[in-house]
Amino acid sequence: MAGTRTYAEMMDVVTLNLGNDSTLDAASYTGRWVNDAYIDLTTKFEIVGKSLTGLRFCFPELASNQQRTTTDGTGYIAKPLDCTVIDTVYDVTNDYKLPHKLYKWYLRQTGHADTSAEGKPKFWTPYGLYVYLHPTPGSTYTMEIKYRRRPALLSA
């Protein structure tokens, strides 16, 4: 495929662009620089002050999904460990796509710790390592998280 390079070729290009500077121990850093650039390109929405959202970078290979089961009375489920951005949360049990809400909206809602305020989750919001659901699940539900994952580092 035109325009593709192997990891070794990318490392050679970085070394060449450094002018084979003998005062710089580039060999020990080149792999890290290539991987840093790769992770930045595939996971960020902005690079050096330039927005990438209008460029429509799409890496379908990074699309993933995982299912999580809610616990009665617990208002959150764990995010997948390799998650960078959540696209949607889908309630498989009730065949319903939950709308996303901002975390500030979630904090304004009441009944997080009130067991009588439980019900079928209708909204989700990401924060930290969790996806918070509102209202707090009053039963067990299967939720499918569709997300973009962080790619594995490149290697020779």
Backbone as a ProteinNet text record, in pm:
[ID]
protein_1_A
[PRIMARY]
MAGTRTYAEMMDVVTLNLGNDSTLDAASYTGRWVNDAYIDLTTKFEIVGKSLTGLRFCFPELASNQQRTTTDGTGYIAKPLDCTVIDTVYDVTNDYKLPHKLYKWYLRQTGHADTSAEGKPKFWTPYGLYVYLHPTPGSTYTMEIKYRRRPALLSA
[TERTIARY]
85.4	0	89.7	57.6	135.5	121.3	232.3	227.4	244.8	266.2	285.6	434.2	473	611.8	613.5	718.9	737	794.7	792.4	849.7	998.1	1070.7	1214.3	1235.9	1151.7	1163.6	1136.8	1037.1	1008.5	1125.9	1188.1	1304.4	1418.9	1437	1541.7	1514.6	1387.9	1352.4	1381	1346.5	1373.7	1523.7	1600.8	1747.2	1802.7	1753.7	1799.3	1766.6	1644.7	1603.8	1681.3	1739.6	1824.9	1965	1986.4	2114.2	2224.4	2185.3	2285.1	2381.7	2327.8	2407.4	2475.7	2608.5	2683.5	2688.4	2653.6	2655.7	2528.6	2432.1	2305.1	2294.4	2261.8	2243.9	2102.2	2076.2	1942	1894.4	1985.4	1945.5	1866.1	1901.6	1831.4	1695.1	1670.5	1544.7	1452.2	1504.2	1426.8	1297.6	1304.3	1183.5	1078.1	1122	1027.7	964.7	1044.7	991.4	888.6	918.1	823.8	692.9	702.2	581.3	505.6	576.4	508.4	427.5	487.7	417.7	297.6	313.9	206.8	89	117	10.7	-57.7	19.4	-40.3	-135.5	-92.7	-174	-302.8	-296	-412.5	-506	-464.7	-549.5	-588.6	-522.2	-550	-639.1	-706	-789.9	-719.3	-601.2	-527.6	-378.1	-303.5	-158.9	-97.3	-13.6	55.2	-43.8	-154	-249.7	-338.1	-325	-407.5	-514.3	-639.5	-749	-751.1	-770.1	-777.7	-921.4	-1018.5	-1156.3	-1207.5	-1168.6	-1213.3	-1144.2	-1031.8	-958.3	-1016.8	-1102.3	-1171	-1076.9	-974.8	-890.6	-976.1	-974.1	-1053.7	-967.5	-957.5	-880.8	-976.1	-1045.4	-1143.2	-1081.4	-951.2	-884.1	-884.7	-905	-904	-1042.6	-1145.6	-1282.2	-1295.4	-1356.2	-1370.7	-1497.6	-1534.6	-1648.2	-1629.1	-1682.1	-1680.5	-1812	-1853.1	-1975	-1939	-2021.8	-2009.4	-2147.4	-2150.1	-2275.1	-2285.4	-2398.7	-2418.8	-2448.2	-2429.8	-2463	-2574.8	-2674	-2785.9	-2733.4	-2764.4	-2725.1	-2589.3	-2516.5	-2387.6	-2405.9	-2372.1	-2402.1	-2300.3	-2209.8	-2106.9	-2062.5	-1998.8	-1931.9	-1790.5	-1698.9	-1559.2	-1542.4	-1461.2	-1422.7	-1324.2	-1321.7	-1215.9	-1078.7	-980.1	-848.4	-779	-806.5	-740.3	-823.9	-924.6	-1017.2	-956	-968.4	-928.9	-1051.4	-1151.6	-1274.4	-1391.9	-1498.7	-1620.1	-1712.2	-1758.6	-1853.3	-1996.3	-2033.4	-2170	-2172	-2279.7	-2309.4	-2449.2	-2457.8	-2581.8	-2629.8	-2755.1	-2816.5	-2865.2	-2787.8	-2821.6	-2946.8	-2962.5	-3076.8	-3208.6	-3214.9	-3339.4	-3338.5	-3233.6	-3222.2	-3240	-3149.6	-3163.9	-3026.6	-3007.5	-2883.4	-2899.6	-2813	-2820.5	-2762.1	-2831.6	-2774.3	-2661.8	-2562.6	-2449	-2486.6	-2442.2	-2458.4	-2322.3	-2301.7	-2177.9	-2172.2	-2051	-2033.3	-2095.4	-2089.9	-2152.2	-2302.7	-2365.5	-2508.8	-2531.2	-2448.9	-2461.7	-2451.2	-2357.4	-2339.4	-2460.6	-2534.5	-2653.2	-2773.3	-2767.1	-2878	-2875.5	-2992.9	-3002.1	-3023.5	-3005.8	-3036.8	-2923.9	-2798.9	-2688.2	-2673.8	-2690.8	-2671.5	-2804	-2914	-3046.9	-3093.6	-3105.5	-3143.3	-3284.7	-3368.7	-3504.2	-3507.9	-3394.5	-3387.2	-3333.7	-3326.1	-3272.9	-3375.2	-3323.9	-3411.9	-3331.8	-3394.4	-3327.5	-3242.2	-3110.8	-3025.1	-3073.9	-3075.5	-3121.8	-3014.1	-2908.4	-2801.2	-2667.2	-2560.5	-2425.6	-2334.2	-2228.7	-2125.3	-1992.3	-1883.8	-1754.2	-1685.4	-1616.3	-1534	-1429.8	-1303.7	-1195.6	-1196.3	-1192.7	-1188	-1325.5	-1431.8	-1566.5	-1659.5	-1768.4	-1881.6	-1995.5	-2039.4	-2146.6	-2281	-2375.5	-2508.9	-2611.6	-2712.7	-2820.8	-2953.9	-3051	-3039	-2951.1	-2916.1	-2837.6	-2914	-2847.1	-2916.9	-2984.7	-3110.3	-3187.5	-3190.3	-3113.7	-3107.3	-2976.9	-2958.4	-2841.1	-2880.3	-2797.7	-2817.6	-2685.2	-2693.2	-2572.5	-2557.3	-2444.6	-2414	-2298.9	-2312.9	-2205	-2143.2	-2013.3	-1939.8	-1869.1	-1903.7	-1835.5	-1737.5	-1611.8	-1508.4	-1392.2	-1305	-1180.1	-1070.5	-995	-892.2	-755.6	-670.1	-531.3	-458	-387.8	-319.2	-196.7	-158.3	-34.9	84.2	191.6	311.6	370.4	432.5	498	629.1	667.4	796.3	849.8	976.5	1041.6	994.1
-117.7	0	123.7	217	340.6	421.9	481.3	567.9	497.4	368.1	297.5	273.3	272.9	246.5	151	74	-13.5	69.5	12	78.2	108	11.6	31.1	144.8	154	262.2	397.9	404.1	529.9	571.5	476.3	508.7	560.2	500.9	547.7	690.7	723.3	858.2	959.7	926	1016.7	1039.3	932.1	943.7	1028.3	1006.3	1083.2	1231.7	1260.8	1400.2	1469.2	1393.2	1451.4	1477.2	1444	1468.8	1377.4	1259.9	1166.4	1238.4	1328.3	1408.5	1317.9	1313.3	1225.4	1277.8	1404.8	1459.5	1421.7	1367	1330.1	1178.5	1124.4	979.7	945.2	969.5	953.3	808.8	715.6	575.2	530.3	580.6	538.6	607.7	714.9	788.5	771.8	728.5	726.9	648.1	527.9	445.9	515.4	581.6	654.2	770.3	843.5	956.4	910.7	800.4	747.4	708.7	639.4	598	716.4	816.9	936.5	1004.4	1017.4	1079.9	994.7	864.5	771.1	780.7	779.8	789	925.5	1033.9	1167.4	1172.6	1122.4	1128	1048.1	934	846.1	871.9	951.6	967.9	1110.9	1209.7	1347.8	1418.3	1522	1603.9	1732.7	1757.1	1879	1849.4	1892.7	1877.4	2013.6	2061.5	2190.7	2302	2307.9	2416.3	2405	2299.8	2280.9	2176.7	2214	2121.6	2012.6	1890.2	1778.4	1737.3	1796.4	1753.4	1779.6	1888.4	1917.7	1833.1	1771.5	1690.2	1550.4	1513.3	1385.1	1264.7	1266.8	1148.6	1036	926.1	812.5	687.5	617.2	494.1	382.2	320.2	217.3	100.7	81.4	-26.8	-2.6	122	154.9	152.6	129	119.1	-12.9	-6.7	-127.1	-117.1	-225.1	-223.8	-331.9	-303.8	-399.9	-389.9	-502.1	-502.9	-502.9	-431	-424.6	-451.8	-516	-541.7	-449	-381.7	-291.3	-373.1	-307.6	-366.7	-284	-350.6	-281.2	-186.8	-57.8	41.2	105.5	64.3	125	210.3	338.5	434.7	445.2	350.2	359.9	221.3	219	99.4	141.6	47.8	79.6	101.6	202.7	224.2	115.3	77	-14.4	50.6	-26.9	26.6	93.2	46.8	103.4	212.1	263.6	362.3	502.5	569	709.6	798.9	757.2	835.2	738.5	768.3	686.9	749.1	664.9	712.1	700.2	581.4	559.7	456.6	462	358.3	307.5	177.5	114.5	15.9	28.5	-62.7	-184.9	-292.6	-414.4	-478.7	-473.6	-535.5	-477	-345.1	-277.9	-229.3	-262.8	-224.1	-72.7	1.9	147.5	214.6	312.6	391.1	505.3	508.3	613	742.9	854.7	983.9	1023.9	1093.9	1142.6	1274.4	1292.4	1419.6	1460.9	1591	1641.5	1607.8	1595.5	1561.9	1668.3	1796.4	1903.7	1878	1831	1799.5	1687.5	1583.9	1469.2	1512.5	1601.9	1646.7	1722.9	1787.5	1862.4	1772.9	1648.3	1556.9	1510.4	1479	1432.9	1281.8	1225.6	1084.4	988.2	1037	945.3	837.2	873.4	778.1	727.7	774.5	738.4	611.2	501.9	374.3	376.6	468.4	476.3	552.8	612.7	688.6	604.1	474.5	387	362.3	321.8	291.2	243.2	244.6	206	323.8	304.6	415.7	476.7	610	681.2	770	801.1	889	835.7	876.9	840	960.1	957.9	1060.4	998.1	1026.4	971.9	1063.8	1004.4	1082.8	990.5	1024.6	942.4	803.3	704.3	565.1	501.4	582.8	526.3	594.7	523.7	578.6	582.9	705.1	721.7	715.2	647.9	628.7	700.8	756.7	822.2	783	744.5	722.5	601.3	588.5	474.1	346.5	247.4	123.5	58	20.6	-46	-196.3	-244.9	-386.8	-410.6	-532.3	-557.1	-537.7	-461.4	-435.3	-458.7	-502.5	-517.2	-392.5	-325	-203.3	-231	-186.8	-199.4	-61.7	-53.4	71.8	63.4	155	163.2	279.1	251.9	350.8	338.7	438.1	434.4	395.2	294.2	243.4	302.3	302.1	345.5	231	261.2	152.1	102.7	-19.6	-74.3	-1.5	6.5	72.3	-6	65.3	2.8	-58.9	-165.3	-228.1	-294.5	-328.1	-388.2	-529.5
0	0	0	-85.2	-95.4	32.6	74.8	191.8	324.1	322.5	448.7	471.3	596	633.5	750.7	758	873	987.3	1103.9	1221.2	1198.1	1143.4	1116.7	1016.6	914	815.6	879.9	969.3	1037.7	1125.8	1190.6	1273.8	1187.1	1068.2	975.5	930	902.5	858.7	969.2	1092.4	1204.6	1217.8	1211.6	1221.8	1108.4	985.9	870.8	887.7	934.1	952.9	1064.1	1151.9	1255.4	1200.8	1072.7	1007.7	1055.6	1108.4	1162.5	1255.9	1335.9	1428.8	1530.5	1526.3	1616	1759	1780.1	1916.5	1992.4	1922.4	1982.5	1985.2	2099	2109.5	2063.5	1935	1879.6	1879.5	1865	1855.6	1977.7	2094	2214.8	2230.8	2154.7	2166.3	2046.4	1932.9	1809.1	1821.4	1877.4	1893.7	1977.7	2083.9	2169.9	2094.2	2015.5	1939.8	1836.8	1769.6	1670	1738.9	1851.1	1922.5	1980.8	2031.4	2082.8	1972.6	1854.6	1741.6	1699.5	1697.3	1660	1757.2	1885.5	1986	1978.1	1961.7	1947.3	1828.7	1716.4	1595.3	1608.5	1674.6	1680.5	1798.2	1897	2015	2048.3	1991.2	2029.6	1928.8	1976	1889.8	1849.4	1906.1	1876.2	1885.9	1785.3	1786.3	1757.9	1847.6	1836.9	1800.7	1873.9	1855.2	1733.2	1654.3	1535.6	1566.1	1549.6	1574.8	1468.5	1511	1417.4	1389.3	1460	1442.9	1301.9	1239.5	1103.6	998.8	1034.6	938.6	924.5	1015.6	1011.2	1006.7	1091.9	1103.4	1158.2	1092.4	1137.5	1128.8	1236.9	1240.8	1283.4	1186.8	1222.6	1299.2	1283	1355.6	1506.5	1547.3	1689.8	1752.4	1671.2	1725.2	1799.7	1916	1997.1	2080.1	2142.3	2233.5	2339.6	2455.7	2566.3	2640.4	2696.6	2776.8	2924.4	3000	3144.9	3204.3	3319.4	3388.7	3508.3	3518.6	3632.5	3757.9	3872.2	4001.2	4062.4	4116.1	4180.3	4287.6	4274.2	4373.8	4350	4247.1	4214.9	4090.1	4100.2	3994.9	3883.9	3873.1	3769.3	3725.1	3608.3	3557.2	3517.3	3515.1	3482.7	3332.6	3298.7	3158.9	3119.3	2991.8	2947.5	2969.8	3007.2	3040.5	2921.9	2800.3	2681.8	2614.4	2683.9	2628.3	2624.2	2508.5	2499.6	2488.5	2411.8	2393.5	2384.5	2457.4	2448.5	2344.8	2252.4	2150.6	2200.7	2246.6	2293.9	2406.1	2483.2	2581.6	2546.9	2531.1	2486.2	2591.4	2631	2726.8	2649.7	2653.9	2579.8	2636.7	2768	2833.9	2784.7	2770.2	2729.7	2585	2509.1	2368.6	2352.3	2420.5	2426.8	2427	2338.4	2337.4	2436.8	2538.1	2640.1	2586.7	2603.1	2564.7	2660	2604.8	2682.7	2749.9	2872.5	2944.4	2998.4	3012.8	3071.5	3220.1	3272.2	3413.1	3503.4	3463.5	3543.4	3556.5	3451.9	3457.1	3557.3	3550.4	3640.1	3786.3	3816.6	3954.6	4007.5	3919.6	3962.5	3991.8	3948	3971.9	4116.4	4171.1	4309.2	4311.9	4427.6	4446.6	4416.3	4409.3	4380.3	4487.5	4612	4721.5	4778.1	4723.8	4773.8	4704.4	4781	4720.3	4664.2	4710.1	4655.4	4523.1	4484.2	4358.7	4244	4263.2	4160.3	4050.3	3935.7	3824.2	3705.1	3589.4	3465.5	3420.1	3400	3357.2	3225.4	3222.3	3103.3	3042.5	3120.1	3073.6	3122.4	3054.9	3096.8	3085.8	3167.1	3160.2	3201.6	3129.2	3168.4	3268.2	3362.6	3454.7	3514.7	3496.1	3549.9	3490	3574.7	3529.2	3513.7	3528.1	3528.8	3430.5	3401	3327.1	3429.2	3462.6	3561	3490.8	3555.7	3499.5	3585.5	3519.9	3593.8	3533	3612.6	3756.9	3787.9	3914.7	3959.5	3926.6	3866.9	3830.9	3950.3	3932	4036.1	4017.5	3921.9	3890.6	3814.8	3765.9	3682.1	3536	3465.8	3323.7	3253.2	3129.4	3048.5	2964.1	2981.3	2905.8	2810.5	2687	2589.7	2568.9	2592.1	2573.4	2438.9	2348.1	2219.4	2230.2	2198.6	2226.2	2127.5	2134.8	2058.6	2157.3	2117.9	2208.8	2176.4	2275	2256.6	2187.1	2077.8	2007.1	2083.2	2052.8	2111.3	2049.3	2124.3	2073.1	1955.8	1865.2	1751.1	1795.4	1727.9	1757.9	1632.3	1636.1	1517.9	1496.5
[MASK]
++++++++++++++++++++++++++++++++++++++++++++++++++++++++++++++++++++++++++++++++++++++++++++++++++++++++++++++++++++++++++++++++++++++++++++++++++++++++++++

